[in-house]
Amino acid sequence: MTGEVFAHSLIYLFAHNPGGAMGVMLNKPLDMVHHATLFQQLGIEFMRDDSDLAVHHGGPVEENRGFVLHSNDYATEDTLVQSSGISVTASMTILRDIARGKGPAQALLGIGYAGWAAGQLEAEIESNYWLTAPASSVIAFYPDDDAKHAMAAKSLGIDMCRYSIYVGHA
């Protein structure tokens, strides 16, 4: 999609069922929001030095809600553990644990999420708005957000420099 919040976005879908889908954008850092400021606003003392812990725009839905995508080495009762090596937790517990240095080895903080109603995502995929690729923890937690989109395309054998948004049907 071009000209929208989703242009060149890479989204990790963590829920997809007949009722709809939810995901978090992996490559849209909120440069104006530093994790220390966010933690302070939440009343959490950040006790470790993690300058690489970026806060991302997770999507345009419920932008007052946070999601932590993280490695499977951490789980609470609120964690949705995925076989892809990427788990999702949306609780204050994980934020407190991250602040104390007791959280997951890898984490990405997303504010808001991307959501689709029943059948909406499938229709967008059919209209060639999205490419689908297998989930990859290597890509999700890669430190260079600008490279993630191309890495996901490359995993499909696609060079985005040669990819056109215009399609035809024969």
C-alpha positions in Angstrom: 0.0 0.0 0.0 1.3 3.5 -0.8 0.5 6.9 0.7 -0.8 5.4 3.9 0.4 4.5 7.3 1.0 1.0 5.9 3.3 2.0 3.1 6.5 -0.2 3.1 5.4 -1.7 6.4 6.2 -5.1 7.7 3.6 -6.5 10.0 3.8 -9.5 12.3 0.3 -11.1 12.5 -0.2 -12.6 15.9 -3.9 -13.4 15.6 -5.8 -14.4 12.5 -9.2 -16.2 12.6 -12.6 -16.0 10.9 -13.4 -13.0 13.0 -10.4 -10.9 11.7 -6.7 -10.4 12.2 -4.3 -8.4 14.4 -0.7 -7.5 14.0 2.1 -5.1 14.9 4.2 -3.2 12.5 7.9 -4.1 12.9 9.6 -1.4 11.0 8.1 1.9 12.0 10.0 3.3 14.9 8.5 6.3 16.8 11.6 8.4 16.7 10.1 11.0 18.9 9.3 8.5 21.7 12.2 7.2 23.8 11.7 4.1 25.9 12.9 5.8 29.0 10.3 8.6 28.6 7.6 6.0 28.0 8.5 4.0 31.0 8.6 7.2 33.1 5.1 8.1 32.0 3.9 4.7 33.0 5.5 5.1 36.4 8.1 2.4 35.8 11.7 3.1 36.8 14.0 1.9 34.0 17.1 0.4 35.7 19.1 -0.7 32.7 20.9 1.0 29.8 19.3 -0.2 26.6 19.7 2.5 24.0 18.6 0.0 21.3 15.2 -0.6 22.8 13.0 1.3 20.3 9.4 2.1 20.6 7.5 1.4 17.4 4.2 2.5 15.9 2.4 -0.8 16.0 -0.5 0.3 14.0 -3.4 2.8 13.8 -5.8 0.9 16.0 -6.0 1.6 19.8 -2.9 3.7 19.9 -3.2 4.0 23.6 -2.5 0.3 23.9 0.9 -1.4 23.9 2.2 -4.7 22.7 5.6 -6.3 23.4 6.8 -8.7 20.7 9.6 -10.7 22.2 11.7 -13.8 22.1 10.3 -17.1 23.5 12.7 -17.1 26.5 10.1 -15.1 28.5 6.5 -15.8 29.3 3.8 -14.9 31.7 0.2 -16.0 32.0 -0.6 -13.2 29.6 1.9 -14.3 26.9 0.8 -15.6 23.5 3.6 -17.9 22.7 4.1 -18.5 18.9 6.1 -21.3 17.2 7.8 -18.6 15.1 10.1 -17.7 17.9 8.1 -14.5 18.5 5.8 -14.2 21.4 3.4 -11.4 22.3 2.6 -10.0 25.7 0.4 -7.0 26.4 0.8 -6.4 30.2 2.6 -4.1 32.6 4.4 -7.1 34.0 6.6 -7.5 31.0 7.4 -3.8 31.0 8.4 -3.9 34.6 10.6 -7.0 33.9 12.2 -5.3 31.0 13.0 -2.3 33.1 14.6 -4.5 35.7 16.7 -6.4 33.2 14.6 -9.6 33.8 12.6 -9.5 30.6 13.2 -11.3 27.3 16.5 -11.3 25.5 14.9 -9.6 22.5 12.0 -7.2 22.5 10.1 -4.7 20.4 7.6 -2.3 21.9 4.6 -1.5 19.7 2.1 1.2 20.4 -1.2 0.5 18.8 -1.9 -2.4 16.4 -3.0 -3.1 12.8 -6.4 -4.7 12.7 -8.7 -6.2 10.0 -12.3 -7.1 10.2 -13.5 -10.6 9.1 -12.4 -11.2 5.5 -10.8 -7.8 5.1 -7.2 -9.0 5.1 -7.9 -11.8 2.7 -9.6 -9.3 0.3 -6.5 -7.0 0.5 -4.2 -9.9 -0.1 -6.3 -11.0 -3.1 -6.1 -7.4 -4.4 -2.3 -7.6 -4.2 -2.0 -5.0 -1.4 0.1 -7.3 0.7 2.9 -9.9 0.2 2.8 -12.7 2.8 6.0 -14.2 4.2 6.7 -16.7 7.0 7.4 -15.1 10.4 11.1 -14.7 11.2 12.4 -13.7 14.6 15.7 -12.8 12.9 13.9 -10.2 10.8 11.5 -9.1 13.6 14.3 -8.3 16.0 16.9 -7.1 13.4 18.3 -3.7 14.7 18.0 -1.8 11.4 14.3 -1.1 10.9 14.9 0.2 7.4 16.3 -3.1 6.3 13.4 -5.3 7.6 11.0 -4.8 4.7 13.6 -5.8 2.1 14.8 -8.7 4.2 11.2 -10.1 4.3 10.9 -9.7 0.5 14.2 -11.3 0.0 13.1 -14.3 2.0 10.5 -14.8 -0.7 13.1 -14.4 -3.5 11.8 -10.9 -4.3 14.1 -7.9 -5.0 12.0 -4.8 -4.1 13.9 -2.7 -6.5 12.4 -4.8 -9.3 8.9 -5.1 -7.8 6.0 -3.1 -9.2 2.8 -2.1 -7.4 0.9 -2.4 -10.7 -0.4 -5.8 -11.5 -2.3 -7.3 -14.3 -4.5 -10.4 -14.8 -4.3 -12.5 -17.9 
